[in-house]
């Protein structure tokens, strides 16, 4: 039984694409057949983060328009068996996506894959709503600051009313909160909202807390999903989040000061 | 439901109230005065306890070209048979003036009670009942959402987020933290109140009297509070 998971936030720049890449890789690493779809038509990024930008031939819009079939457009990841990427078109805009086209592509992906990760564009307009419309689960990526929290809250409201499950009155989608760019030091100084503040306002299950980390930027530049960098704090935090997503119980790490963590990692 | 429009001062000698009451309408189907008189008398003999002294409205909507003399004659016949005409309807212009001169009020055209009226009525939307259970919301009210409990209370079993708006004609209960906007008594019900487990609202309003979070200053509290209207000022009082 395949699942469609949307990675969304409302606000831009909070780490949706990083999270999409990390989750897709994390699921594939555990043996699930996983597709990750870039819905950010016109601002294609996922292929860079996944390190497959030089292998893009056809894209999502080509498939919707019937210029190419899905097999031609899907890019197979070189590191992980069962991981495929469907890149967005860089030369088109979000109007190139049609509801029917998206549904057809997702239905076809469901036949092959266990998980379909939809990397949503920022905002609450057409592109973002199409990415979320057919989802079964949603991961809401939030930074610990007030504007990001408010935008996530808005997105949660839309997920509860504007998705197919909501419109058909079937079982509501499962919502998960992923807090990214978290800096315990800055929380202590009162410069950032704490985990508890954010949970209190958004009132959904906490999937994980990803610490603010150099490793994320380095992995992005190198085109490696950060979850594969197993000896970094962010990589481990994403791995924990994927494990929790699959139902494992894992303690939340990286909620205390960074130095302590580094100290533990590197033996003092 | 009664709404008070008179003076609220203690020394007021009267107040004006709107009440719902059922009135019997006597709809004339023929301009024949003698037939009216004979048939009305027969009807009163049939059910004297019910009809004698009964206030009625004389409906002339089915009549063509009624003159002042006819109106006076019909009113005399109605009074003569023991009924009390309190008004007429289906009249306009000079005829309405004549009715007032005869000491009866003029009603606007009524709907219902006649076959023609009944047909019109089925085309209307169903009338909402005066009292409702209100509305219960079990999920958090998210930023950008607006929930209105028309004609009753709104009960939210979770929190109301910043940027969300909850409205009710009656009271508003929030069994979580109220962080957004809450407007109770939307149709001017000054008795409406707002209750919440914790007050961090952006705006609160009862019957149009509002306060912004800026004006609430130190009155924001962590504990449960109620908000009510007293002399045009919003009062925030702890519940414990």
Contacts between the chains, C-beta under 8 A, distances in Angstrom:
chain1	res1	chain2	res2	distance
A	150	B	143	5.2
A	150	B	161	7.6
A	150	B	162	6.0
A	150	B	163	5.7
A	151	B	143	7.7
A	153	B	142	4.9
A	153	B	143	4.1
A	153	B	144	7.9
A	153	B	161	4.7
A	153	B	162	7.5
A	153	B	163	7.1
A	153	B	164	8.0
A	154	B	142	6.3
A	154	B	143	4.3
A	154	B	144	4.4
A	154	B	163	6.8
A	156	B	140	7.8
A	156	B	142	5.2
A	157	B	141	7.8
A	157	B	142	3.0
A	157	B	143	6.4
A	157	B	144	5.5
A	157	B	145	4.7
A	157	B	164	7.7
A	158	B	144	7.6
A	160	B	139	6.5
A	160	B	142	7.2
A	161	B	145	7.9
A	200	B	159	8.0
A	200	B	177	7.5
A	201	B	159	7.4
A	201	B	161	6.3
A	201	B	162	7.7
A	201	B	179	7.2
A	203	B	140	5.0
A	203	B	158	6.4
A	203	B	159	6.3
A	203	B	176	7.9
